[in-house]
Amino acid sequence: MGGNDDSRIRYDTKTMPSSFISILIAVKSGTGALVPLLAFLGLYALAMKLAGLKSVENAHEESIWAATWVPATDARPALLLTGSLDETVKLWRPDELVLEGTNTGHCLGVVSVAAHPSGVIAASASLDSFVRVFDVDTNATISTLEAPPSEVWQMQFDPKGTILAVAGGGSASVKLWDTATWQLVATLSVPRPEGSKPSSEKSGSSKFVLSVAWSSDGRRLACGSMDGTISIFDVARAKFLHHLEGHSMPVRSLVYSPVDTRVLFTASDDAHVHMYDAEGKSLLGAMSGHASWVLSVDVSPDGSALATGSSDRTVRLWDLSMRAAVQTMSNHTDQVWGVAFRPPGGTGVRAGRLVSVSDDKSISLYDYSGR
């Protein structure tokens, strides 16, 4: 700075961190000099972050493929539920990651866990082709749901807790179970996408249903398939509505926005995360950054952020206002199969938490700071 031009400072935006939005605003100072300021939006983006709190190594004896939060009840605080290829389901006190109990009801690896909105019951799905529904506090079996081989994958309770949806794998369907009677009440079959040709080699495997998600109002159900397509159903009418396309490889995880029932987020082996208008059948955004398969996706309770887990061993935090990753966490040494934000409500566990689980047998807990 020198001479008569020192009231103007120039910044080379090429050298600025990518997380900043490179806009410079000039405002008058008290002396009349122009003071360049970093745009407010840049600082706004940096406010969203994760901070590692605690990790438990060897939390299970084998890979951990699933995790979910169990809501608090009048009798106890919220808990964390994990499922592993070691055939067990474990319950943890989430803030300390202290083991509360172990469920040994399966004879093969556990691929999915789900908690009822009441926090009283939970379910585990296994490669043994059984879904075990159990009392969270007593571990007593409430019901056992059986399916043919390769027809039990991801599952989720609807928002009211009246139906358990189970991705049907090789059956190319989603099974709906009534939680009052534990009877099968509907089978939602996934049709072949329009324009695709049946193939004796691909027709079965391409429609293999891996993942399932409910909209926040319970009116829609989405499922992801091995061929990269997403199918949307009207649950009340048990009717297929349409496909969403854009992914080129398996869709292993999907989640609806908690603040907009039309918006669906999907994670795929093609290393992309997509944001769809699930009603209008339009792709709203495609986000990239992971170096390999994206195995899990979850959305923050306020709908402003995504967390993803990948086979590249990282967890990424995404700011949806920018449709971009703002942070990468490398706590794990192997594939990250599950990420889950702590939902709002209840007591006994702090808000603003994210958990991740991995093939490295560990659990990592993070503090999440939103905008």
C-alpha positions, -999 to +999 in steps of 0.1 A: +000+000+000+015+033-010+009+065-029-025+079-037-040+045-046-037+029-011-074+033-004-081+004-028-069-031-019-070-059-045-074-096-037-065-125-059-096-147-057-076-176-071-058-180-038-089-180-016-101-212+000-127-230-020-151-229+009-153-191+006-176-175-019-152-151-037-172-119-036-156-088-022-177-060-009-163-025-006-178-002+021-169+032+033-149+033+065-152+062+090-123+080+072-138+074+038-113+047+028-126+017+009-122-014+030-127-047+011-146-073+031-152-109+025-188-115+016-210-125+045-219-156+025-184-169+028-184-167+066-219-181+066-207-212+048-179-218+073-203-218+102-215-253+093-191-279+106-184-312+123-161-318+152-150-352+163-162-360+199-155-397+205-147-429+187-149-465+199-126-490+181-136-526+179-172-517+189-182-549+172-162-580+162-169-575+125-179-547+101-206-524+112-231-518+084-260-500+102-267-474+128-298-455+139-310-434+169-336-448+193-359-420+206-362-414+243-391-427+264-405-416+297-384-442+314-350-437+297-330-413+275-324-418+238-300-445+226-278-454+197-284-487+179-258-505+157-259-536+136-229-557+125-218-586+103-208-602+136-246-611+138-252-588+168-272-556+174-258-533+202-273-505+222-252-475+233-255-445+255-248-420+227-230-391+243-204-414+260-207-443+236-210-467+265-224-501+257-259-507+272-267-541+258-262-567+231-288-585+210-278-619+196-309-630+178-295-635+143-273-663+128-259-642+100-247-606+096-271-576+104-275-553+074-301-528+087-315-515+119-346-493+125-362-477+155-399-472+160-409-435+166-421-444+201-386-456+211-401-487+226-394-512+199-368-516+172-361-540+143-330-556+128-327-572+093-301-599+086-286-619+059-303-649+075-335-636+058-352-627+091-364-593+105-364-595+142-387-570+161-377-566+197-384-546+229-355-521+232-355-522+270-360-560+277-346-574+244-376-596+242-386-607+207-420-592+197-421-607+162-400-625+136-406-617+100-393-642+075-385-638+038-369-659+011-331-656+007-318-622-005-351-605+002-343-586+034-322-554+031-327-519+043-359-510+063-376-481+079-407-474+100-431-448+087-434-415+106-464-426+126-450-461+133-479-480+118-459-497+090-425-512+086-411-510+051-385-536+041-365-534+009-370-567-009-337-573-026-341-599-054-379-598-053-377-563-068-402-551-043-408-534-010-428-553+017-451-534+040-458-549+075-485-537+098-469-530+132-501-537+152-504-573+139-470-579+122-489-592+091-478-584+056-503-558+043-489-549+009-461-557-016-450-527-038-434-542-069-408-522-089-416-522-126-389-521-153-381-485-163-398-473-195-377-479-226-355-505-210-353-540-226-358-571-206-327-592-204-323-628-191-290-618-175-299-584-161-337-583-155-335-599-120-304-583-107-310-548-121-342-544-102-327-557-069-340-533-043-314-521-018-327-491+000-360-475+012-372-442+026-404-426+037-414-390+031-419-370+063-457-370+058-458-408+052-476-404+019-447-415-003-422-442-002-390-443-023-367-472-030-333-475-047-323-503-070-291-520-082-295-505-117-294-469-103-331-461-106-353-448-078-390-458-076-416-436-060-449-451-046-482-437-034-485-457-001-522-452+005-531-467-029-501-491-029-494-477-064-462-472-083-460-435-095-428-431-115-390-436-117-363-411-110-332-415-131-297-400-132-276-425-113-256-451-133-248-475-105-266-490-074-285-466-051-276-479-016-291-451+005-318-424+002-336-400+025-364-375+022-360-339+034-377-333+068-388-299+057-400-305+021-419-337+014-411-334-024-373-334-019-354-366-019-316-372-015-299-403-029-264-418-026-249-441-053-220-463-062-214-438-090-198-415-063-226-389-067-252-376-043-284-364-060-312-341-050-346-347-067-380-331-068-395-366-063-430-354-073-420-335-104-395-362-114-367-336-119-331-336-108-324-305-087-287-310-082-259-335-085-231-333-059-197-349-063-166-350-041-162-386-029-135-407-046-156-438-046-190-454-038-213-433-016-228-459+008-249-438+031-267-404+032-287-386+059-301-351+062-299-328+092-331-322+112-334-286+098-329-298+063-299-276+057-271-301+055-263-336+043-239-361+057-225-389+036-203-420+041-182-436+014-160-465+005-133-438+002-132-441+041-145-405+046-176-387+060-185-355+042-207-327+053-226-309+025-242-274+027-274-277+007-276-239+001-244-242-019-249-278-031-213-284-021-192-303+004-178-280+032-159-305+053-144-340+051-138-362+082-113-390+080-119-408+114-123-442+098-097-465+082-122-485+060-155-481+042-182-460+060-215-478+057-237-457+079-242-420+089-271-408+110-280-374+124-296-374+158-333-364+153-349-336+173-370-341+204-365-362+235-341-358+264-309-374+276-287-368+246-275-335+233-288-321+200-264-315+171-249-350+169-239-372+140-227-408+141-208-429+116-200-466+114-176-485+093-160-517+081-132-509+105-155-520+133-156-486+149-182-460+158-175-422+156-195-395+172-194-359+160-207-326+172-227-309+144-229-271+142-255-259+117-259-224+104 
